[in-house]
Amino acid sequence: MYDGIHFLSYGKGCIHAGMLYPSRKAGRGEILYLHSGSLDICEGYREYRLKAGQVLLLDGQNRHYGFRECSEDTFFTRIVFEGSISDADIAVLAHKVFIPAHPERFEQLLSLILEYYSLPEYPAESVDSILRLIITVLQVDGLPVDDDSNEKLKLCSAICDYVHEKKGVCKSAEVAEHFGYTAKYLSVVFCARYARGLKSYIDAVRLSYLKLSLASDMTAAEAAKIAGFESLKSMQDFFRYNTGMTVNEWMTEH
């Protein structure tokens, strides 16, 4: 897991009161572990507040930058890496801020990286393995901190309204473009809220409106056209896949 993740650098730093966290261009990911104080950081369009004892995973696909001055001196440990976490595990998109379940063990892993990194010619493969282990530990044992749950709830509600407005005649990519997110991210957020993926929800809405059309005076061909299918056969295949019945069987029962 995370074979594409490679260690680049390790360091401990301090952001003094009144200063911003420095900007970092896209292309490099970061793991930030806060020892004291608090940091307000943006990753692309997402804002995160990191508090003491928490870990923030910043992927390399977007620029990272501080958006609010620190109110006090803030101390942190930072690991910089190349490669994309989200390409390796979609779950990381749903949660970015974690509290290590076992802080002492987590700090031991950080210290181990520092020990290797301090060597004149550090063993890159070993450091990469420890880095991947740190990410895995956070994913498996870390306690996710979700500061924007209300925002995600509003987003999911807006998605539902949009899909119903379209009567399910839309694709995940279209919905994502409308709301300014990636289809992968929306699916993760939606699944976390409703225990089903975005595509599954779109299909369910499309099916419900299709059934309403079939229950009216429309022919199957007319209903298929309104539901956005290119042919009667594609509608019939969709209907059978999602209900386990043929259109005629369903219409006979209803």
RAHU-V565260 format. One line per field, one symbol per residue. ss: DSSP state (@ for helix, = for strand, . for the rest). psi: psi as a letter, one per 40 degrees, with the letter a starting at -180 (. if undefined). A space follows every 10 residues. Layout:
BEGIN
ss = ???
psi = ???
END
This chain:
BEGIN
ss = .....===== =====..... ...=....== ======.=== ===..===== =..=====.. ...=====.. ...======= ==..@@@@.@ @@@...===. ..@@@@@@@@ @@@@@@@... ...@@@@@@@ @@@@@@@@@@ @.===...@@ @@@@@@@@@@ @@@@@..... .@@@@@@@@. ..@@@@@@@@ @@@@...@@@ @@@@@@@@@@ @@@@.....@ @@@@@@.... .@@@@@@@@@ @@@...@@@@ @@@.
psi = ifdehhidii ihihhiheii hiihiiehii hhhhdiaihh ihhbehhhhh iheihhhhie eiihihehih eihhhihhhh iiihddddhd ddddhdhihh dgdddddddd dddddddeid gihddddddd dddddddddd eihhhgefdd dddddddddd dddddefegi idddddddef iidddddddd dddefiiddd dddddddddd ddddeaeiid ddddddeeid iddddddddd dedeiidddd ddd.
END
